[in-house]
């Protein structure tokens, strides 16, 4: 077994990390708090708080102008990326829920970034397959139904320049060889990414797992 230098993330350590990261702005904090208040049972679907500043950092680092997000929920991750886009940048947000994304729309309007976000309410595969072929996106953020990850990946890669993906450890369940359901789907997805010669990818233990991938 390889020796790990990873620091165990206790509640105290996590609070320390958040305290030393860029703080959430008012719009980000509002949507995080609202999500936990209105959808307490589903709030775990929201990207972790430290991922908001990370996504914004990646947008600025890559100089991204065209972003696609698969899985928007109440809009925290889309907000974080849209705020980091240049004024003429655009983010295509894919989700199937009018209920959840109604809160996202309100949040984006209040934050002044609604004009940068195109929300498509439809199965994401339909949205992606209707896009023109060929590279058009600088950054992708994938955080949706786990069983669809490989299909989303295959639609995204041909349309990508550098890209990022999320949520690939599934609470540590991916190491269970008897995994079923979503954990099994993420396990298959991680193997698929690792074997994809078109891409260079690194899997990080950020939040519930974060894979950063770029087209070779």
C-alpha positions as a printed Julia matrix, in Angstrom:
216×3 Matrix{Float64}:
   0.0    0.0     0.0
   1.38   3.41   -0.99
   2.11   5.77    1.87
  -0.15   8.82    1.84
   0.9   12.31    2.83
  -2.7   13.51    2.68
  -3.91  15.38    5.74
  -7.09  13.97    7.3
  -9.86  16.53    6.86
 -11.51  17.03   10.22
 -14.25  19.61   10.76
 -11.65  21.9    12.31
  -9.28  21.44    9.36
 -12.09  22.11    6.89
 -13.02  25.34    8.67
  -9.34  26.34    8.53
  -9.23  25.68    4.78
 -12.32  27.8     4.18
 -10.91  30.58    6.35
  -7.73  30.69    4.23
  -9.43  30.48    0.85
 -10.99  33.46   -0.92
 -14.22  34.11    0.98
 -17.52  33.53   -0.74
 -19.01  36.78   -1.96
 -22.52  37.8    -0.9
 -24.22  36.16   -3.9
 -22.37  32.88   -3.38
 -23.11  32.87    0.34
 -26.78  33.62   -0.29
 -27.24  30.67   -2.65
 -25.34  28.28   -0.36
 -27.46  29.28    2.64
 -30.71  29.28    0.65
 -30.02  25.82   -0.76
 -29.45  24.35    2.68
 -32.61  26.06    3.95
 -34.98  25.23    1.07
 -33.56  21.84    0.02
 -31.93  20.4     3.17
 -32.23  16.81    1.96
 -30.7   17.6    -1.43
 -28.13  20.19   -0.37
 -25.36  17.61   -0.66
 -25.76  17.92   -4.43
 -24.35  21.43   -4.25
 -20.66  21.8    -5.07
 -18.55  22.12   -1.92
 -17.9   25.65   -0.74
 -14.18  25.5    -1.5
 -14.98  24.55   -5.09
 -16.56  27.93   -5.81
 -13.28  29.85   -5.48
 -11.44  26.97   -7.18
 -13.73  27.06  -10.21
 -13.36  30.83  -10.47
  -9.58  30.44  -10.22
  -9.58  27.85  -13.02
 -11.67  30.11  -15.26
  -9.19  32.94  -14.8
  -6.15  30.65  -15.01
  -7.24  29.14  -18.33
  -8.6   32.37  -19.75
 -11.85  30.54  -20.45
 -14.49  32.39  -22.46
 -16.86  29.53  -23.32
 -17.91  27.15  -20.53
 -20.37  24.26  -20.36
 -21.76  22.91  -17.11
 -23.62  19.61  -16.88
 -25.65  19.63  -13.67
 -26.55  23.08  -12.32
 -28.83  22.42   -9.32
 -29.4   25.79   -7.57
 -26.65  27.6    -9.4
 -23.68  27.94   -7.03
 -21.03  26.53   -9.38
 -22.41  28.35  -12.44
 -22.45  31.59  -10.47
 -18.84  31.1    -9.36
 -17.65  30.5   -12.92
 -19.8   33.19  -14.54
 -18.49  35.84  -12.14
 -14.94  34.98  -13.26
 -15.75  35.14  -16.98
 -14.94  38.21  -19.05
 -17.96  40.37  -19.88
 -18.37  38.71  -23.29
 -17.94  35.16  -21.98
 -20.8   32.67  -21.88
 -21.7   29.62  -19.81
 -24.08  26.95  -21.07
 -25.81  25.4   -18.03
 -27.58  22.06  -18.49
 -30.16  20.76  -16.03
 -33.53  19.02  -15.99
 -35.15  20.74  -13.0
 -37.22  23.89  -13.35
 -37.69  23.92   -9.55
 -34.03  23.93   -8.6
 -32.88  26.24  -11.38
 -35.59  28.8   -10.58
 -33.48  29.66   -7.53
 -30.38  29.71   -9.71
 -31.96  32.19  -12.12
 -32.88  34.54   -9.29
 -29.37  34.29   -7.86
 -27.73  35.02  -11.23
 -30.0   38.01  -11.78
 -29.17  39.5    -8.38
 -25.45  38.94   -9.0
 -25.59  40.62  -12.4
 -24.35  37.63  -14.42
 -27.59  36.28  -15.87
 -26.65  37.64  -19.3
 -23.57  35.37  -19.31
 -25.51  32.15  -18.58
 -27.64  30.21  -21.04
 -29.77  27.71  -19.12
 -31.12  24.71  -21.04
 -33.8   22.67  -19.29
 -33.6   19.28  -20.99
 -31.71  16.01  -20.65
 -28.08  17.07  -20.94
 -27.26  14.48  -23.6
 -29.92  16.03  -25.85
 -28.46  19.48  -25.28
 -24.88  18.37  -25.92
 -25.73  16.32  -29.0
 -27.55  19.3   -30.52
 -24.39  21.43  -30.33
 -22.15  21.89  -33.38
 -19.36  19.36  -33.74
 -15.78  20.39  -33.09
 -13.93  22.28  -30.3
 -15.92  25.18  -28.88
 -15.58  25.09  -25.09
 -12.6   26.19  -23.02
 -13.82  24.62  -19.79
 -16.37  21.99  -18.81
 -17.72  21.26  -15.35
 -19.46  17.91  -14.94
 -21.46  17.29  -11.76
 -24.66  15.49  -12.69
 -26.21  12.02  -12.6
 -23.35   9.61  -12.13
 -24.67   6.96  -14.48
 -24.43   9.41  -17.36
 -20.82  10.49  -16.85
 -19.23   8.37  -19.58
 -21.86   9.43  -22.14
 -21.39  13.1   -21.18
 -17.61  12.71  -21.41
 -17.86  11.28  -24.91
 -20.0   14.21  -26.05
 -17.79  16.8   -24.33
 -14.29  15.67  -25.3
 -14.64  16.34  -29.06
 -16.05  19.79  -28.26
 -13.35  20.7   -25.74
 -10.19  22.66  -25.39
  -8.87  22.43  -21.76
 -11.5   21.14  -19.35
 -12.36  20.2   -15.79
 -14.6   17.55  -14.23
 -15.95  16.9   -10.77
 -17.25  14.44   -8.18
 -15.23  11.31   -8.86
 -14.61   9.65   -5.48
 -18.25   9.36   -4.38
 -17.62   9.44   -0.67
 -14.83   6.9    -0.98
 -17.2    4.2    -2.22
 -15.34   3.87   -5.54
 -12.66   1.69   -3.92
 -15.28  -0.96   -3.09
 -15.02  -3.68   -5.75
 -18.58  -4.65   -4.88
 -19.83  -1.1    -5.52
 -23.25  -0.74   -7.11
 -25.38   2.09   -8.45
 -23.76   5.53   -8.63
 -20.53   4.37   -6.98
 -20.14   1.67   -9.64
 -20.87   4.23  -12.37
 -18.19   6.6   -11.04
 -15.76   3.69  -10.78
 -16.35   2.91  -14.46
 -16.04   6.58  -15.36
 -12.68   6.95  -13.59
 -11.36   3.91  -15.46
 -12.7    5.34  -18.73
 -10.94   8.68  -18.17
  -7.66   7.06  -17.16
  -7.66   5.0   -20.37
  -8.6    7.88  -22.7
  -5.5    8.65  -24.79
  -7.07  11.88  -26.05
  -6.84  13.47  -22.63
  -4.35  14.14  -19.85
  -6.07  13.85  -16.48
  -5.24  14.02  -12.79
  -7.59  12.95   -9.99
  -7.47  15.03   -6.82
  -8.94  14.47   -3.35
 -10.77  17.81   -3.35
 -14.25  17.69   -1.8
 -15.84  14.49   -3.15
 -13.13  14.06   -5.74
 -12.09  16.34   -8.58
 -10.62  15.29  -11.9
  -8.85  17.95  -13.93
  -8.47  16.97  -17.55
  -7.15  18.68  -20.67
  -7.18  17.7   -24.29
  -3.75  16.63  -25.51
